[in-house]
Amino acid sequence: MSPFFKELVDIFYNSKNNTVGITTNGVKSVKYWEELAPKLSYICFSYHPSYDDSEFLEKARVASKQTLVTVRVMMDSRHWDKAYEMYQRCYKIPEIAVEAVRILPEMARATNVGETYTPEQESILMSLPRQI
């Protein structure tokens, strides 16, 4: 992420004629999102279960107090339990919308994630409500 991103958001925010919404993996600190969220019209956090971020959910919670927040959980079949657990945790937070993202073969080839699901995982994916 650009070290000048906050300044760019400030330019749009201060102009009063523009809005900014972003999609991010949320790599910055909780404090960063707490400060930036009020200036954004929405934040879509992408959760990748192959990368451990113990503060991911706290970042989404803090931001949701200031702007619209969606968490898109990448349902990587190699890290199914971790992805499904995050989906369930997000689903229980009324201020956060959540979406389970099925990994397609094209995505798997480009990003090295798992897209081969067991019949049980397929059944779960098909049963998850779409909140978006």
N, C-alpha and C positions, 0 to 999 in steps of 0.2 A: 504494500500500500504506500502511496506517495506520502512523503513527510509533509507535503503541502496540502493534503486533502482537507484538513480542518479550515485552512485559509480559503480554499475554494468554496467550501460549504458556506462560510461566513459571507463571502461575496454575494452568493445567491440569496442567502437568508436576509441579509441587510438590504437587498434591492427591493424587497417586499412584493416583487412581481413574479417571482419564480419559486419553485419548490424542488427539493431534491429527495429522491428515494434511492436506496442502495441495496445491493445483494452482496453479502460478505461472508467469509468464513469466521469472522469475529475474532481474528487473531490478536487484536489490540486488547488492552486491559479493561477491567470493569469500569474504572474511573474514566477512561477514554469514552466509552459508550454512554456513560452517565452524562458527560459533558456534551457530547455530540447529538444525542437522541432528540433533544428539544428542537433542534434546527432541521430535522429531517421529517419528511411526510410519512415515511415508512422505512423499516429495516427488515430485510429478509436474510435471516441467518441460515447458512447451510451447515448442517452438522455432518461431519465425516467421521464415522466410528473408528477408522484406522488411525486417526490422529487424536491423541489424548489431550483433552483440555478440561481440566477439573473445574474451571470457572465458566464453562460455556453457558450453562443454564442460568447462572447468576447474571451474566452479561445480558441475556435475553430478558430476564426479569426486570433488571434495572432500566433497560431501554423501553420496555413495555409501559413503564410509568409515565413516559414522555411522548411516545409515538406508537403507531401501529407496528406490531411485530409479528412476523411469521417465521416459524422454524421449518425448514425443509430438511427432513432426515433422509440422508442417502442410505438406502436399505442394501448396503453392501453384504452380499451373501457370505463373504468370508468373516464378517464381524456381525452376524445376524443378531445374536443375543444383545450385544451392546447397542445396536441401532434400534432394536425393538424396545429395549428398556428406555432409551431416550424418547422415543415416540410416546410411550405410555406416560412418562413423566411430564412431557410438554402438554399432552392432551388434558391432563388434570389441572392445568393452569388456565383459568378462564380468560386472562388478558393476552394470551398467546395463541395465535392460530398455528396449526401444525399440519404438515403434509408429508406423507410417506412417499419417497421418490423411488420408484422401481428402476433398477439399473438395467439399461438396455444394452444389447451387445455392442453397439457403436460406442457407447459411453465406456464400457468395460475395456475395450481395445485402446481407447484414447487416454484413459486415466488409470488403468491397472487396478480396477475394482472388480469384485465378484458379482456376476449376474446369473449364476446358475442356482436356482432355488429348488429346495426339496418340495414335494407335494404339500407338506404341512406349511411351509413358508408361503407357498403360492396361495394356499387357502387363507392364511392370515392377511396377506397383502390384499386379496380380493375383498376381505371383510372390513378392512379399516375404513372408517368414515372419512370423507374428504371435507375438510373445514374451510377450504379456500373459497 
